[in-house]
Amino acid sequence: MKSFVRDLLDWLAPFGQELNLKGYESFFKGKLGLEIGGPSYLWRKSIPIYKWAKSIDNYDFSDQAVRHSNGRGRNKFRYFLHKRGNQYAGQADFDLFPSKAYDFVILRDVLEHTANPLKMLSDIRRVTKEGGAPLVVTPNKLGTFDYARKYTSFRHILEDFLGDTKESDDTHFCELKDLTHDHCMPAYTSRQELCNLIDQNEYSRHAHHHVFSLEVLSRCCSKVGYRTVLATENFFPHTIVLALAYSEANFNHKPSVETILKYEQEA
């Protein structure tokens, strides 16, 4: 019965506005994709990738986080109506995926939870086919408990990448605790519970390490070899970048890290 109700809701999906992706559906229709985290209601109706895709696999960052399936394995990821994909779990180690395995990658409210976003995007770039597309969604800070925090600078994210920052990094934890207002606390937790989740973040993955502006999110995609084709903050409370994988030949000419840091100022 529960399965029937969920299928019915997936089919009707009456809630929420829809993002206009006219002209970009070909990136997803009939294609093989990878979702990181999820499954998410956003891909059912608002951005109906679940309907468009031929098949979608899922990757979550720990065995404990695999909440929507019976575990790892073939056809264990049930994401829309009768559609199923393969379920993978691990500690953000993309080595289990072969290069150029997927036509697209989708991730909603994931990148801000990673201490080293450029490393994740680099891994995503490796598993994406040439001409493939990632659709990256992060929270708009004005609609979350991050609203009192400053946007993270691109320089900071680049230095995290160069320094090989690990998921145990707690650089932003004091800021996150101090600047979260009580009236913006998630409904499911108290302040003490929030602090505990942040302190145990390597396992809970609750903390937002970074606060992405639209510009910085697009620059992060560009740094690893993507060209932004759609960028918008007009789908509140989301910040959305759709990008397209460059040809490998385009990597021959790009500014060096030293040149980028020369012109980049810490916010």
C-alpha positions as CSV (number, residue, x, y, z in Angstrom):
1,M,0.0,0.0,0.0
2,K,2.8,2.4,0.9
3,S,4.5,1.7,-2.4
4,F,1.2,2.4,-4.3
5,V,0.8,5.8,-2.5
6,R,4.3,6.8,-3.2
7,D,3.9,5.9,-6.9
8,L,0.7,7.9,-7.1
9,L,2.4,10.9,-5.5
10,D,5.3,10.6,-7.9
11,W,3.0,10.5,-10.8
12,L,0.8,13.4,-9.8
13,A,3.5,15.6,-8.1
14,P,1.3,18.6,-7.8
15,F,3.5,20.7,-5.6
16,G,6.1,23.4,-6.4
17,Q,7.0,25.5,-9.4
18,E,8.8,24.1,-12.4
19,L,12.2,25.3,-13.7
20,N,12.2,26.1,-17.4
21,L,14.8,23.7,-18.9
22,K,13.5,24.1,-22.5
23,G,16.4,23.4,-24.8
24,Y,18.3,21.4,-22.2
25,E,16.2,18.3,-21.9
26,S,18.4,16.5,-24.4
27,F,21.1,16.4,-21.7
28,F,18.9,14.0,-19.7
29,K,16.2,12.4,-21.9
30,G,17.0,8.7,-22.5
31,K,20.4,9.1,-20.8
32,L,22.2,7.3,-18.0
33,G,22.8,9.4,-14.9
34,L,24.3,9.3,-11.5
35,E,22.6,11.0,-8.5
36,I,24.7,11.9,-5.4
37,G,22.6,11.8,-2.3
38,G,18.8,11.8,-2.8
39,P,16.4,10.7,-4.0
40,S,15.0,14.2,-4.1
41,Y,11.5,15.5,-4.8
42,L,13.1,18.3,-6.9
43,W,13.8,15.8,-9.8
44,R,10.2,14.5,-9.8
45,K,8.2,17.5,-10.8
46,S,10.1,20.8,-10.6
47,I,13.0,19.6,-12.7
48,P,11.6,16.3,-14.0
49,I,14.8,14.4,-14.6
50,Y,13.5,11.2,-13.1
51,K,10.8,11.1,-15.8
52,W,13.3,11.9,-18.6
53,A,16.2,9.7,-17.8
54,K,16.7,6.2,-19.1
55,S,18.2,5.1,-15.8
56,I,19.8,6.7,-12.7
57,D,22.2,5.1,-10.3
58,N,22.7,6.5,-6.8
59,Y,25.8,7.1,-4.6
60,D,25.6,8.0,-1.0
61,F,28.5,8.7,1.4
62,S,28.0,6.0,4.0
63,D,26.2,2.7,4.5
64,Q,24.1,4.4,7.3
65,A,23.0,7.1,4.8
66,V,21.4,4.6,2.4
67,R,17.9,5.2,3.7
68,H,15.8,4.7,0.6
69,S,16.8,1.3,-0.5
70,N,17.4,-2.2,0.8
71,G,21.1,-1.7,0.7
72,R,23.7,-1.7,-2.0
73,G,23.4,-3.5,-5.3
74,R,21.9,-3.8,-8.7
75,N,18.4,-2.3,-9.0
76,K,18.3,-1.3,-5.4
77,F,17.8,2.4,-6.0
78,R,14.1,3.0,-6.5
79,Y,13.6,6.7,-7.4
80,F,10.4,7.1,-9.5
81,L,7.4,4.9,-10.2
82,H,8.8,1.6,-11.5
83,K,12.2,3.0,-12.3
84,R,15.2,1.6,-10.5
85,G,19.0,2.0,-10.7
86,N,22.0,0.7,-8.9
87,Q,22.8,1.7,-5.4
88,Y,26.3,2.5,-4.2
89,A,27.6,3.6,-0.9
90,G,31.0,4.8,0.4
91,Q,33.0,7.6,1.9
92,A,33.0,10.0,-1.1
93,D,35.4,7.7,-2.9
94,F,34.6,7.8,-6.6
95,D,37.2,5.3,-7.6
96,L,34.5,2.6,-7.7
97,F,33.2,4.3,-10.9
98,P,34.9,4.0,-14.2
99,S,35.8,7.1,-16.2
100,K,33.2,8.6,-18.5
101,A,30.5,6.2,-17.2
102,Y,27.6,8.6,-17.1
103,D,25.9,11.1,-19.4
104,F,24.9,13.4,-16.5
105,V,25.3,13.8,-12.7
106,I,22.7,15.4,-10.5
107,L,23.2,16.6,-6.9
108,R,21.0,18.6,-4.7
109,D,22.1,20.1,-1.4
110,V,25.3,18.0,-1.3
111,L,28.2,20.2,-2.4
112,E,27.9,22.5,0.6
113,H,28.3,19.5,2.9
114,T,31.7,18.7,1.5
115,A,34.9,20.1,2.9
116,N,36.6,19.9,-0.5
117,P,34.1,20.8,-3.2
118,L,36.6,21.0,-6.0
119,K,37.8,17.5,-5.3
120,M,34.2,16.2,-5.6
121,L,33.6,18.2,-8.8
122,S,36.9,16.8,-10.2
123,D,35.7,13.3,-9.5
124,I,32.3,14.0,-11.1
125,R,34.1,15.4,-14.1
126,R,36.1,12.2,-14.5
127,V,33.0,10.0,-14.5
128,T,31.1,12.2,-16.9
129,K,31.3,11.6,-20.6
130,E,32.6,14.3,-22.9
131,G,29.6,16.5,-23.6
132,G,28.0,15.2,-20.5
133,A,26.3,17.5,-17.9
134,P,26.2,18.0,-14.2
135,L,23.3,19.8,-12.6
136,V,24.4,21.2,-9.3
137,V,22.0,22.6,-6.8
138,T,23.0,24.3,-3.5
139,P,20.8,26.2,-1.0
140,N,20.3,29.9,-1.5
141,K,21.6,31.2,1.8
142,L,18.7,33.6,2.2
143,G,16.4,30.6,2.6
144,T,18.4,28.7,5.1
145,F,20.1,29.0,8.5
146,D,23.2,30.2,6.6
147,Y,21.7,33.6,5.9
148,A,24.0,35.4,8.4
149,R,27.2,33.9,7.0
150,K,29.3,35.4,4.3
151,Y,29.6,33.7,0.9
152,T,32.6,31.5,0.7
153,S,35.3,33.0,-1.7
154,F,36.6,31.0,-4.6
155,R,40.1,31.5,-3.3
156,H,39.1,29.7,-0.1
157,I,37.7,26.7,-2.0
158,L,40.7,26.6,-4.3
159,E,43.1,26.6,-1.3
160,D,41.0,23.7,0.3
161,F,41.6,21.8,-2.9
162,L,45.3,22.6,-3.1
163,G,45.7,21.6,0.5
164,D,43.8,18.4,0.1
165,T,41.4,19.3,2.9
166,K,39.7,16.2,4.4
167,E,36.2,15.7,5.5
168,S,37.3,15.9,9.1
169,D,38.0,19.6,8.7
170,D,36.3,21.8,11.3
171,T,37.3,25.2,10.0
172,H,33.7,26.5,9.7
173,F,32.1,24.8,12.7
174,C,32.4,27.7,15.2
175,E,31.1,30.1,12.6
176,L,28.2,27.8,11.8
177,K,27.2,27.5,15.5
178,D,27.6,31.2,16.4
179,L,25.7,32.5,13.4
180,T,22.7,30.2,13.4
181,H,19.7,32.0,14.8
182,D,17.3,30.1,17.0
183,H,14.3,31.0,14.8
184,C,16.1,29.5,11.8
185,M,16.9,26.2,13.4
186,P,15.7,23.1,11.5
187,A,12.4,22.0,13.0
188,Y,13.7,18.6,13.8
189,T,16.5,19.6,16.1
190,S,17.4,21.7,19.1
191,R,20.5,24.0,19.3
192,Q,22.3,21.4,21.4
193,E,21.4,18.6,19.0
194,L,22.6,20.8,16.1
195,C,25.9,21.4,17.9
196,N,26.3,17.7,18.4
197,L,25.6,16.9,14.8
198,I,28.2,19.5,13.7
199,D,30.8,18.1,16.1
200,Q,30.2,14.7,14.6
201,N,30.0,15.9,11.1
202,E,32.5,13.4,9.6
203,Y,29.7,10.8,10.2
204,S,26.5,12.9,10.2
205,R,27.4,15.1,7.2
206,H,25.1,17.8,8.6
207,A,27.3,20.9,8.6
208,H,27.5,23.3,5.7
209,H,31.2,23.8,5.2
210,H,30.7,26.5,2.5
211,V,28.1,29.0,1.4
212,F,27.9,29.2,-2.4
213,S,27.1,32.3,-4.4
214,L,26.0,31.7,-8.0
215,E,29.2,33.1,-9.3
216,V,31.5,30.9,-7.1
217,L,29.4,27.8,-7.8
218,S,29.8,28.4,-11.6
219,R,33.6,29.1,-11.2
220,C,34.0,25.9,-9.3
221,C,32.4,24.0,-12.2
222,S,34.7,25.9,-14.7
223,K,37.8,25.1,-12.7
224,V,37.4,21.4,-13.2
225,G,36.5,21.6,-16.9
226,Y,32.8,22.5,-17.3
227,R,31.2,25.4,-19.2
228,T,28.1,26.8,-17.5
229,V,25.1,26.8,-19.8
230,L,22.4,27.8,-17.2
231,A,22.8,29.6,-13.9
232,T,20.0,30.9,-11.8
233,E,19.0,32.0,-8.3
234,N,15.4,32.6,-9.5
235,F,14.2,29.2,-8.2
236,F,14.1,30.1,-4.5
237,P,15.5,28.7,-2.3
238,H,17.9,27.0,-4.7
239,T,21.1,28.1,-6.4
240,I,21.4,26.2,-9.7
241,V,24.1,25.6,-12.2
242,L,23.8,23.4,-15.3
243,A,27.2,22.8,-17.0
244,L,28.6,21.0,-19.9
245,A,31.8,19.0,-20.0
246,Y,34.6,20.6,-22.1
247,S,36.5,18.6,-24.6
248,E,39.8,17.3,-23.1
249,A,41.6,19.5,-25.7
250,N,40.4,22.6,-23.9
251,F,42.5,21.7,-20.9
252,N,45.7,22.6,-22.8
253,H,45.1,26.4,-22.3
254,K,43.8,27.6,-19.0
255,P,45.2,30.0,-16.3
256,S,47.6,28.4,-13.8
257,V,46.8,28.2,-10.1
258,E,49.4,30.9,-9.5
259,T,47.7,33.2,-11.9
260,I,44.3,32.7,-10.4
261,L,45.6,33.3,-6.9
262,K,47.4,36.5,-8.0
263,Y,44.0,38.0,-9.1
264,E,41.8,36.5,-6.5
265,Q,41.1,38.4,-3.3
266,E,39.9,36.8,-0.1
267,A,36.4,38.1,0.7
